[in-house]
Amino acid sequence: MPLAIFALAVLALGLLAVVVVLRQRLAVETDQLEQRTAELGRTRHELSEAVDRARVAESQYADSSKELNASQEELAELNEELDEADTLAESQSAELASLAIETEELKAKLDKAKAESKPHGVDPATLWELELARSERTWRYSVAINPDDLSPFIAEADLLRLAVETEAAALRDEVGAFLTVDWQAEEIDDPARSLLILRLSHELLNKASRIDEPAVLIVTTETDAGNVVLRLKPTEEGDKIDIDLRDFHERNYCSNGLVVPSDEGELRVTVLNLR
């Protein structure tokens, strides 16, 4: 009996040892299972995040693809516009080349016409120089106090104005005419027009020198048209200048269409600017 009890006790102790060992192994495996479960949770979370990133990347890729397609379409349109611009530029270049040729031809025709239209013989510039020489001689011997004084007819002067004023001064000294000049016109660089205006001024001043009333020759420029207007007016208020301009027509002063005399309301002669 005691032996049986001892055997049972030994068996119980053995079983208890086995149970302890099993419990320890179960605790270890439980810990390992929990660690693996935690790792699996982390892995699932990381996988979920990776899936989300993949979806975002896919969406971005889709957007990028759309933008790329739109950019390719815009590039295609720009290429078409560039091709059209190149075609237009080539066409315009051809037109410009044609216009350049036409311009050269017109210039050649214009130069030829100018050459053909030039009067044969003495040109207006030469006649104007001769007229200035006459005006300077008139100043020296009819106006200047001392004929050896320095001449005012220099290159920087308004030579037309100086010549007209010399005509009036010479008439004052020679015949005692009460004449003055009020020059308001712009400077003229055309010898032909200068010569024409000087001779017309000389005619008007000579007419005015034969009357008793003091007179002033007013010379102005019409701003818009560039015409030069010569007007004779009495110096003193209430006076009237009785001069007939019909001989301007009778002598064909206005036959070339440049001179327009008028005695309606005032004594006025207009030299037209046909440029």
Secondary structure as UniProt FT lines:
FT   HELIX           2..117
FT   HELIX           124..138
FT   HELIX           139..143
FT   TURN            147..148
FT   TURN            155..156
FT   HELIX           159..175
FT   STRAND          179..183
FT   HELIX           191..208
FT   TURN            209..210
FT   STRAND          215..221
FT   TURN            223..225
FT   STRAND          228..234
FT   TURN            237..238
FT   HELIX           246..250
FT   TURN            251..256
FT   STRAND          259..262
FT   STRAND          267..271
//
